[in-house]
Amino acid sequence: MSSLLPAQDKYPTNYFIAPLDIELKLVGTFGELRSDHFHSGIDIKTGEVEGLEIRAIADGYVSRIKIRSGGYGNALYITHPNGFVSVYGHLQRFIDPIKSYTRNAQYQNESFSVDLYPDKNQLKVVKGQIIAWSGNSGSSTGPHLHFEIREEVSQKTVNPLLFGIDVKDNTIPIINMVKIYPFNKQTTINGKNEAVGFFAKRSGNVYVPVKNDTIEISGNIYFGINTFDPFNGGQNVNGVYSIQLFVDSTEIYSHDLENFSFAESRYINSFIDYKEYKQKSRRIQKSYIQPNNRLTIYNHVDNRGIIHFGEDGTHQITYLVKDIKGNEAKLSFYVRGKIGEISEKKEKTGGILFNYTGQNKFETTEVKFDLPGKALYDTIYFKYKVLPKTKDAVTPIYQIHYDYVPLHSFGKLAIKVDSLPPGLKAKALIARIDNKGKPSYSGGKWNNGFLETSIRQFGNYCAMIDTVSPTISPLNIKNGKTLAKQNTIKLRIKDSFSGIKSFRGTLNDKWILMEYDAKRSLLTYRFDEKLLSGKNVFILTVTDKLNNTNTYTANIIK
C-alpha cells in the first residue's frame, strides 16, 4: 500500500518568498471545498486586523489590477520572469504609483469597478517590495490575504505550498465520516437498497468506525468520505491535499490537489455528494466519477470508482488522507460480499429522460425549459410540477426538477405571464423560491409573452414584480452640514429584491469615486480635490436591476 507525495519536485522551492512577513497560519487551503468551486489559493490569517504589509514574492510587474465590490475586492496580479503569476486578494489599499494608476482609470471610466492590464514596463516591482496592505474587501468574511500562484501560459492555479512557502503543520487530517452508496437498484447494503454512512473516531494514530461492524454488500457500490485538515492550532475546517482508497492492498481511487483550471472548478458539484450537501450541509467527497465529471485532479481510478462485491469473502477497505505537509490519517473497516436476490422489479423512474450527452427540452403552454448538452453530470428523469401561486407572485410556482441535483451549465427557462398591466411589464422578473419560501432575483427579459432567463440551479421558479426603489441612508452627512471634522462621506444603500445594479455619486455635477463594500451595503467617498472649499452639492443616485431609482441630495460645506 503506497501513499501519494506532494509534487514539490515540479516547482521551484527557493524562488519565491512569503507575501507576509509573519508566521503563516491558514484559514483556508488550496482546493478547499467551497460553494460551486474549489478554493483557488490559500487564505492567510492577518490576526483579524487590516493593514499588514503585503510584499511581492519575487521580481516582476503588475500585469492586472481588478477592483470590484465582490469576489477578491481589491486585487493585484504580478507576472514573474519564471512563468508564474502571483495574485493578492481582499486588499485594503495599494501603494503609489499603483494607487494613482488605478484611481486615474476609475475617474476616466467613471466607475468604481475596473479591470486593468498595465503595460509590463509601467508598474515594475522587486522581490520583497511592499505592494499593498491587507484588508477585507470584496466577498471576504473577515480580514485575511487571499493568495494564489498561477501558471502564466495556462492560467492554471497551483497549490502555493508546493513552492517552498512554509506553513508549520504536524497535525493529521480529521476523518469524520464514510458513506457507502448503492450504484443501482440491484445493490443491497446491509440488506437494503440505500446508502449507509458511519462516523469515525480517532484511536491512537488511526481512525476506526464508531461502530465497528462488518458491512454486508451485494452488487456494485462506491464510497465517499467526509474529511478536513485542522492545521496546527487551527479551528478551521480546511481542505485536505490527497485521498486514496484501497480494497485490501489494491488501490482503487486517488486524487490530489496539485493544480486545476478555473474552467473545471464547478465540477466540484459532481465531486461531492451534492444532495447530502444541500440537505445536511455536509460535503462528502465521492470516490466515484460521474460520466460528465471532467475534473483533472484524479490520479488513478478503477472503473470510475465502482466496486463489485459478491460472495467472495471479507475485504478490508482503507482510506488514506494526507495534507500538503505529508501528515496522514488512516481509516480501515471491513465489508463482506454476499450473493443477493436478483430483483425482478423494474426501477421506478417517472418523469422525462434527460440524457447528459445531448440537448434536452421540456415544454408546456406555460413553461419552456431548454438545457444544452453536457449541462448534467449524469442522465436523469426530469420532474416537473405546478405549485400554488403565492400572494406576491403573478404566476404559479413551477418546480423545475429538484434543487439537490446539480447543473453544470446554464439552461434557458421561459415562463408565460398573462394579464399583466402594461405599466408593470418593465418591472416583471423571474424569481427562484428557496425551501423556506424566500424569493431571489433570477433575471428575466420579455419574448413573445414569456419572461426568459438563464438558470444554473434546478428548483422552484415563478414570475414576480419589483416596483420598490433602493434605499439610501446617510451615515455621516445631512443637508447643510459642515464637514470640517471628517474626511469621508458614508452612506448605506440597500435593495430589498432584485439588487443594486448601479450607483452614481457627484459633487457639483462632477462624478466622484465612491468605494462600494457590497457585503456591508456601504458607499464611501474619501475627500479629494473634487470637494471644493465652501458650499458643495452632493447627489447620489442608486438604481436596482429593474431600473427602480432613488436619489439623495445634500448641500454640504467644507
N, C-alpha and C positions, 0 to 999 in steps of 0.2 A: 504494500500500500504506500503510494507516494503522496507528496503534498506539493502544491504549487508554490513557487517562489516569485517574489516581486520581480518585475522586468527591469531592474535598475541598470543592468549592463547595456541596455539600449540607449540610454540617455546620459548626457554629461552631468556628473555629480559635483563638479568643482567650479562650474562656470557661473552659476547664479548665487546671489546672497539672498537672505530672507528680506521680505519687504518691510518688516517692522524690526526695530532694534530692541526687542523684548523677548522673553521666553515665550515661545509659541504654544498656545493652547487652542484647541479647535472646538468650535461649536457646531461645525458641520464638515463632513468629509466628502471627498470626491466620489461621485457615483451614488451618493446617498439617495434613498427613495423619496421623491417629492411628488406632489400632485401633478400628474401628466408629464413628468420629466425626471430624468436623473440629474442630480446636482452636478453642475459642470465645473466646479472648482472646490476650494476649501474655504471655510469661514473661520477667520482668526479672531479670537476674543480680544477686545480692547479695554477690558476692565470695566465695562458698562459705562464708558465715557467716550466722548468725541474729542478730536483734536490731537491725536497721536501722529507723529511724523511718519509719512509713507515714503519709502525710498525706492528708486529704480533698482531692480535686481541685477542689471548689467547695463553696459553702454547700449545706446540705441537712439531711436527718435519716436516722438509721439506721432503715431500713424492714424489715430482715431480719437475723437472726443465725443461722447454721447451724453446728452442731458435729457432726462425725462422725469415725469412725476412718479412713474412706477419702475418696475424692473430693477436695474442696477443703479438708478438715480444718476448721480454724477459719476461718470466712469471714464477712465483713461486706458488707452491701449498703446503699448510701446513695442515696436518691432526691433528685434535684436539681430546682429550680424550672423548668428549661428542658425538662423532659420526658425526661430521661435518668437512668439508674441506673448507678452505678459499683460494681464488685464487686472485692473484695480477698480472695484465697485463699491457703491454706497458711500462715496467720499463726501466730506463736508465742504471742502473748497480746494482750489488748485493754487499753485504758485504762479507768480508772474514769470514769464510772459504768457503762460497757458491761460491764465485767467483773463488777461486782456484780449487775447486772440478769440476766446470763446465769447466774451461779452460783446465784442465788436460784431461778431457774426449774429448774435441774438438780436442786437439792435438793427442790424441790416435786414434781417429776416422778420423783424417784429414778432419774435417767437421765443418763449422760454425753452421749448423743446427744440434741440438741434442735434444733428448727426453729422459731424465734421471730419474731413480727411485731409489734414495738413500735408503739405509737401515734405518730403523726407529731409530736406535741408532747413526746414523752418523752425522746428522745436526739438533740437537735439538734447539728449540727456547723457549723463555719465553714471557709471556704477556707483551706487551709494548716495546719489544726489537726492535731496528732498524734492518730491514732485507734487505732493498734496498732503492733506491731513485727513485722518479717518473720520467717518461720520455715521449717519443713519438715514441717508437719503434713499429715495426710491421705495421699493416694497420691503425694505428691511424692517424687521420687527424689534430691533434693538441695535445699539451701536456695535459694529464689527467691521472687519475688512473682508469683502469677498475677493478672492484671488485665484486667477487662472493662469495656466500656461498652455498655449495653443501652437500647433504646427502651422507655420506661416502659409505654406502652399495648400495643404488640405483643409485647413481650419478645424481639424480635429482637436478636441480638447484632451489634454494628457494629465494624468494624476500628478500634481505638483510635487508630491513627496517622493517621486521617483528621481528627482533631480538633486538629491542630497540636502534639501531643506529639512532641517531636523525638528522633529516634534517628539518629545520624550513620551514613551509609552511602553510599559511592560505588563499591561492588563489584557487578559484574554477576552475575546468576544463573549457575549452572553447569548445562549441558545434558550429561547423562551418556549417554543412550540414546534411540533412537527405535525403535518397533516397528510393523510393518505387518501387519494381520490380514485374512485372507480372511473375507468376510461369509457365504459359503455354500460348499457343496461344489463348485460350478461355477467358483469362482475359483481362478486359479493365480497364485502369486508366485514368480518365477524358476523356473517350470515345475512347482511343487509346490503342493498344496493345504494349505499350512501357513504359520503366521506366520513372518515374517522380522524379526529385530532386528539393529541395528548400533549400535556405540558411537561417540561423537563426541569430538572433541578441539578445543581452542581454537587458533585460528590468527589472531593479532592481536586484533582486536575482535570476531571472529565465530567460530562453531563450524562445523566441517566433519566429515563422516564419516571415521572412521579409515581405512576402505577406501572410496575414492570411486568406487564402481562404480554405473552406472545399473541400476536395478532394473526388471525386466520384469513387467508386471502385465496380467492378462486377467480382467475381471469386476469385481465390487463388493468394495471393501475399506474399511477405516477405519484411522486412525493412532492411536498413543499415544506419550507422551513421559515419560521419567524425568528430572526436573529439580528443583533445590533452590537456595536462596539462602543464601550463607555469611555475609553481613553483614561489616562492617569488622572485621578481626582475629578473626573468629569461626571456630570449628571445628565448629559445629553444623550439622546438615542441616535448615535452616529452610525453611518453605514459601514459594512464590512468590505474587505478587499476581494476575497475569493471564497467560493463554496465548491466543495467536491462531495459527490455521493458515490458510495461503494455498495455493491451487493456481494457479500463475502469479501474476497480480495480484488474483485473486478470493478474498475472504475466505470460507472455508468454515465456520469454527468460531471461537468466542471465549467465554471466561468470565472473570469476575474475582471476587475475594473481598472484596466491599464489606460484605456482611452476609448473615446466614442465620438461620433459626429453628431452635430445638433440635429441633423435630419432624421436620425434614428431614435432620438431621446423619447418621443411619445410612445414608442413600443414598450415602455415601462408598463403600460396598462395591460399588455399581454404577458409580460414577465411576471407580474404579481397575480394573485387570486383577486381579481377586481371586485367580484361580488362580496368577498369577505371584507375587503377594504371599505366598500360603500355601506355595508350593513353593520359592520362591527369596528370600523376604523383601525383594522389590524392588517398590516402588509405582510402577506406570506409570499415568499419568493418560490415560484414553482420550478421544480427541476424537470420541466417539460416545455417543449417548444411547439406552440400552435402553428398551424400551416402558414399563416401570413405574418408570423413574427420574424422580422428581418434584422434583429439585433446581431451585432458582430462581436459581442463580448464573450461568446461561448468558445471554449477550447476543445472540449470533447463531449459529444452527446451520442449515445447509442439509441437508435430507433426513436429519436425525438424525446427520449426520456420515458417512453412507455415500457413497462416491465411486465412480463407474463409470469404468473405463479400458478402451478397446478399441483399434482401430487408428487412433489419432488423434494420433500423434506423441509427442514428448518433452515432459515438463512439469516445471517447477521447483516443488518443494514447499518451503515456508518456514514455520518456526516462529519466532514472536516471543514471548519470555518476559520479563516485567517484574517487578520488585519494587515495593514501595509507594513508593519514592523515585524511581521512573522509570528506574532503571538497567535497560538492555535487553540481552538476549542473543539472538542470531540464528543460526539454523541453516538452511542450504539444501542440498538434494540433488535428484537427478533420477530420475524414473521414466519408463518408456516403455510406452505402451499396446500391446497385442498381441492379435490375434484368437486365441482359444484353441479347442481342440476341444471341442465340446459333449458332455459326459459322458452316456452312456446309463445309467450305473449309478445305482440309487436309493440315497439316503442310508441307511446302516445306522443304525438307531435303537435298537431293543430297549427294554425297559423299558415303563413305563406313562406315557401322556401326562398331564402336569400342566400345565394352562393357567394362565398367570399372572393371568388376569382373574377366575377363579371359584374356588370351593371345590374342594379335591382330597382324596380319601380313598384309603387303602390298608389292606387288612385280610387277615390270615391267622388261623389258630387261635391263634397265639402272639403276634402283634403287631398293634396298631392305630395308624394314623398319620393324623391329620386336620389339614389345612393350610387356613387361611382364604384367601379371595380377596385378591389383591394382596400376598401374602406373598413371591412370587417377583418378580424383576426381568424375567424373560422366561420363555417356555414351555420346559419341559424334558421329557426322558424319564426318569422316576423309576426308579432302580435299587435293588434290594433283594437282600440275600444273608445267609444264615445261616452264621456262622463258628464254629469250635470254642469250647467253653466253657473258660475258664482255671480254674486251681485255686482262685482267690478268688471266682469268680462262681457264682451259683446258677442262672443260665440261660445258654444260648449267647449269643454276641455277635451282635447284629443290625446289619448295615450298612444305615443309613438314608441312601441316596444317597451322594454324595461331599462330603467336607468342603471342597473347593475351590469349591463352588457356594454362594454366599451366600444367606441367608434374611433378609428384612427384618422379618417379624413372627413371633410365636411360633406354633408348631404343637403339637398335643397328641399325645404319644406314650404308648402303653399297652403294657406287657409282662406276659404271663401268667407267674405264678410258681406252680409245683406243689410239693407235698411239703415245705413249709417248716414246721418245728416251730412250734406256736403261740407259744411264748416268744420266737421270733425275728422274728415278723411285724412288730412295732413297730420293729425295727432294720433293716428292709429299705429299700433305696433304689435308684434308677436312677443308674447311673454312665456317664459318657462316657469312652471309651477313646481316647487320643490315638495318634499314629502311632508312638510309642515304647512303647506298651502301658501307659502310666500312666493310672489311673482318676481321675476327678474327679467330685465330687458334683453331681447334676443334679436333686435333689428326689425326690419320689415319695409318693403317697397311694393307699391301697387303694380299689378299686372293683370289686366282683364278681369277685374272684380276679385282678385285674390291678393292677399298680402303674402309676399315671398321673402324668405330669408335663408341663410345658411346656418345649419346647426351641426355641432360636433359632439352632441350628447343625446342619447335616447332619453325619453321621459315624457312628461305631460306638458302640452302647449295649448295656448289659446290666443285670441286677439283681445287687446285691451286698448284703452285710451289714456293718453297722458296730456293733460292741459295745465299742469301745475308748474309754475316757474321756479327756477332755483332760488334759494335764499341767500342773502348776503348779510353777514353780521360783523360790523366793525368792532375791532377789539381794542384799538388804542387811538382812534380818531373820532371826531364828531364835527359837525358843521360849526365853523367859526373858531376851531381850536388853534392855539399857538403851539408849535411843535418844538420849542426851544430845548426841551429836556428829553428828547428822544431822537433816535436815528433810523427808525423804521416806521412803516405803516403796515399794520397787520389786519387782515380780515378773514373770516371763516366763510367758505362757500359750500353749499350742500345742495344736492338734488335728491328728491325722495323716490324717484323711479328710474327714468331712462339713463340718468347720469350726466355729468358735466361733459359737454362737447368742446367748449371754448370759453376763454375769458380774455378781456382786453382792458388794460388799465392805461389811463392817460393823465398827464398833468399839463394843463393849459393847452389841451388839444394835441399834445405830442405823446406818442407811445412811450411807456416806461416798462422796464424789466421787472416783472413780478415773479418770484420763485414760488412754485406750486408744490406743496407737500400733500399729495392726494390722501395718504393714509390718515392725516390729521385734518384734512379739509382746509388747509391753511395756505393763504397767499401772503407773501411778504415782499414789500418794496424797501430796499436799502437805499437810503438817501444818496443821491449823486447830483451831477450838475443840472439835471432836469428840474430839480426843486429850486425855485428861484427865491431870492430874498423878497419878503413882503407877502402879498396875497397870491395864492395859487388855487386853481380849480382842479380838484381830483374827481375823476369819473371812472367807475368800474362797471363794465357790462359783462354779464355771465349768461351763457346760452346752454341749454341742455340738448340732448340728441334728437328731440322732437321740435327743436327751434323755439321752445318757450324761453323767454328772455326776461332778465331782471337787471335794473340799473341802479347804482348807488352814486350819489353826488354829494360832495362836501367842499366847502370853501375852507381852506387851511392856510395858516400864516407861519412863515419861517422867520 
